[in-house]
Amino acid sequence: MQGLARCLCTHASGDGCAQGRDVSIWRVPQKYYDMAREVMSEIDNELAPPPDDALECSWLGSVFLVPPFGRGVTAAHVMKLLAELNTRTATAAVLITNNNTDTEHIQCAMHRSAAICFHLGRMKFKSSDGLPAYPTQGQIILYFGAQRERFAQVFNRVGAVRYPRGEACPT
């Protein structure tokens, strides 16, 4: 299932490749899917990478999201996840993204999350053509849901886990 995204839409979604856009679509190693399943039991929406129409879909149930890396597109996917969680369409989520802690969307996500894993070192991704892809910065893994202790137990294997204070995102 690694690298395939599915989105619960009323129309067919693509394979997650963003052809012709100025974004990076990288596939996350299988162990992170497995770890997310350890926490959430199942993943209803594998959005790693998300299909091209993901922002128009409802993300029902548990979500595993690795947004495309690119100006504006990452923020749009993170804010979509937060909206789905706020309306309770999404019930739990694991979000893996670059640790751009100076951006508004990551600040909002950290405030809303139940737990944050600051990944030790940089993740080893694969590009859409299967070649190694090397990020220029580290990653964070954010968890949204009721199993924060389980998340900490599982994701402590790859980095330091901390619990945010649970404050609302400043508007």
Stockholm file with secondary structure:
# STOCKHOLM 1.0

chainA/1-171         MQGLARCLCTHASGDGCAQGRDVSIWRVPQKYYDMAREVMSEIDNELAPPPDDALECSWLGSVFLVPPFGRGVTAAHVMKLLAELNTRTATAAVLITNNNTDTEHIQCAMHRSAAICFHLGRMKFKSSDGLPAYPTQGQIILYFGAQRERFAQVFNRVGAVRYPRGEACPT
#=GR chainA/1-171 SS CTTCCCCCCSSCCCCSCCTTSSSBCEECCHHHHHHHHHHHSSCSEEESSCCTTGGGSCCCEEEEECCCBSTTHHHHHHHHHHHHHHTTSEEEEEEEEECCTTSHHHHHHHHHCSEEEEESSCCCEEETTSSEECCSSCEEEEEESSCHHHHHHHHTTTEEEECCCCCCCCC
#=GC SS_cons         CTTCCCCCCSSCCCCSCCTTSSSBCEECCHHHHHHHHHHHSSCSEEESSCCTTGGGSCCCEEEEECCCBSTTHHHHHHHHHHHHHHTTSEEEEEEEEECCTTSHHHHHHHHHCSEEEEESSCCCEEETTSSEECCSSCEEEEEESSCHHHHHHHHTTTEEEECCCCCCCCC
//
